[in-house]
Amino acid sequence: MLRRITTIALPVLLAVFGLIGMAARTSAQTVNGEGTLLVLNENGDPVRRQFSFSARVGANGLVKGNAVLHNPAFDGPNGHGNYQLQISISCMKVVGNVAFLGGTTRRTNDPSLVDAVFFSVQDNGEPGRGRDRVSRAFFWDDDPNTTGDPQACQAMTQADAPLETIESGNVQVKP
């Protein structure tokens, strides 16, 4: 009798643990969104700062993602158009509905802002417009001779990257 129960129970247990393992691999933390934040340009006129981002914790525990920012509130150096930034995200910390993200500058039209970059987002439900919030991008420091560690996002709090309500778009934080 014990042999028959073992013969039946073992495949059932393996199937259950296989499903649990598959669920664990497919339910990784993800943070993504896009939208517009109203900011003032140098003349005091409101302009739309546009952002998009996506990050995921992989099965190996590593964070991978990217973010893009277009900010017409100021020009790049030498009048090279509106400020643009692309970030390779490698750090993510989720606390409730808030995510803190860190990464490195992948591409920018302002060579003085090439360092570790940090920002935070908050998912306040649907619709995102007028509810969800995003911070501005913050750089490690103003010294081009140093490079910060994107993993410092693990020590961030809401005081480090104040949040502002988005004008349009949606932010999703899935722990």
C-alpha positions in Angstrom: 0.0 0.0 0.0 2.8 2.4 0.9 4.5 1.8 -2.5 1.2 2.6 -4.3 0.8 5.9 -2.4 4.4 6.8 -3.1 3.9 6.0 -6.8 0.9 8.3 -6.9 2.1 11.0 -4.5 5.5 11.5 -6.0 4.3 12.6 -9.5 1.7 14.8 -7.9 4.2 16.4 -5.6 6.6 17.0 -8.4 3.9 18.6 -10.5 2.8 20.9 -7.6 6.4 21.9 -6.9 7.0 22.4 -10.6 4.0 24.7 -10.8 5.1 26.6 -7.8 8.6 27.0 -9.3 7.1 28.2 -12.6 4.9 30.7 -10.8 7.9 32.0 -8.9 9.8 32.5 -12.1 6.9 34.3 -13.9 5.8 36.6 -11.1 9.0 38.7 -11.0 8.8 42.3 -9.7 8.2 44.7 -12.5 8.0 48.4 -12.7 7.0 50.3 -15.8 5.3 53.4 -17.1 5.3 56.4 -19.3 3.8 59.9 -19.1 4.2 63.6 -18.9 5.1 65.9 -16.0 4.5 69.6 -16.3 7.7 71.6 -15.5 8.6 75.3 -16.0 11.2 76.3 -18.6 13.7 79.1 -18.2 11.1 81.6 -19.2 8.6 80.4 -16.5 6.4 78.8 -19.1 5.0 75.3 -18.5 6.4 72.5 -20.7 5.9 68.8 -20.9 8.7 66.6 -19.6 8.1 63.2 -21.1 9.4 59.9 -19.6 9.1 56.2 -20.1 10.7 53.3 -18.1 10.6 49.6 -17.7 12.5 47.4 -15.2 12.2 43.8 -14.1 13.9 41.5 -11.5 15.0 38.4 -13.4 14.9 34.8 -12.1 18.6 35.3 -11.3 17.8 38.3 -9.0 19.4 40.8 -11.3 17.6 44.0 -12.3 17.4 44.9 -16.0 15.6 47.8 -17.6 15.8 51.1 -19.3 14.4 54.6 -19.0 14.1 57.6 -21.4 13.6 61.2 -20.5 13.0 64.2 -22.8 13.0 67.6 -21.0 12.3 70.7 -23.0 12.7 72.9 -19.8 16.3 73.3 -20.8 18.6 72.8 -23.7 21.6 70.6 -23.9 25.0 72.3 -24.0 25.8 74.4 -27.1 22.1 74.6 -27.9 21.9 70.9 -28.9 18.1 70.8 -28.4 16.0 69.7 -25.5 17.7 67.7 -22.8 17.6 63.9 -23.5 18.7 61.0 -21.3 18.7 57.3 -21.7 19.4 55.1 -18.6 20.3 51.5 -18.2 18.5 50.5 -15.0 20.3 48.0 -12.8 18.8 48.6 -9.3 15.2 48.5 -8.1 13.7 48.6 -4.6 10.0 48.3 -4.2 8.3 49.5 -1.0 4.5 49.1 -1.2 3.4 51.1 -4.3 6.7 53.0 -4.6 9.7 51.9 -6.5 13.2 53.4 -6.3 15.3 52.9 -9.4 19.0 53.4 -10.2 21.1 53.0 -13.3 23.8 54.4 -15.4 23.7 57.0 -18.1 23.6 55.2 -21.5 23.2 58.2 -23.7 22.7 61.9 -23.2 23.1 65.2 -25.1 24.7 66.8 -21.9 28.2 65.3 -21.3 28.3 67.0 -17.9 25.5 64.6 -16.7 27.1 61.2 -17.2 26.9 59.3 -13.9 24.7 57.0 -11.8 21.1 58.2 -12.1 18.3 57.7 -9.6 14.5 58.3 -9.6 11.4 57.0 -7.9 7.8 56.3 -9.0 4.5 55.7 -7.3 1.5 53.7 -8.6 -1.7 55.1 -7.1 -4.1 53.0 -9.2 -6.0 53.5 -12.3 -6.2 55.8 -14.2 -2.6 57.0 -13.7 -3.3 60.5 -15.0 -3.5 62.9 -12.1 -2.8 60.2 -9.6 0.5 58.4 -10.2 3.7 60.2 -9.3 7.3 60.4 -10.5 10.4 62.1 -9.3 12.9 64.0 -11.3 16.1 62.3 -12.2 18.9 62.8 -9.7 22.6 62.2 -10.4 25.2 60.8 -8.0 27.1 64.1 -7.9 28.3 67.1 -10.0 31.9 65.8 -10.2 32.7 64.3 -13.6 35.8 62.6 -12.0 33.6 60.3 -9.9 31.1 57.6 -10.8 28.4 56.7 -8.4 27.0 53.2 -7.8 23.5 52.6 -9.1 23.0 50.0 -6.3 22.7 53.0 -3.9 19.0 53.0 -4.9 18.6 50.3 -2.2 19.2 52.9 0.4 16.8 55.5 -1.0 13.8 56.9 0.8 11.0 59.1 -0.4 12.9 62.1 0.9 15.7 61.4 -1.5 13.6 61.7 -4.7 10.5 63.8 -4.0 7.5 62.8 -6.1 5.3 65.0 -8.4 1.9 64.1 -9.8 1.9 63.2 -13.5 -0.2 65.2 -16.0 -0.8 62.1 -18.2 0.3 58.5 -18.5 0.4 55.6 -16.1 2.8 54.0 -13.7 2.6 50.4 -12.7 4.5 48.9 -9.7 4.0 45.1 -9.4 5.8 43.6 -6.4 
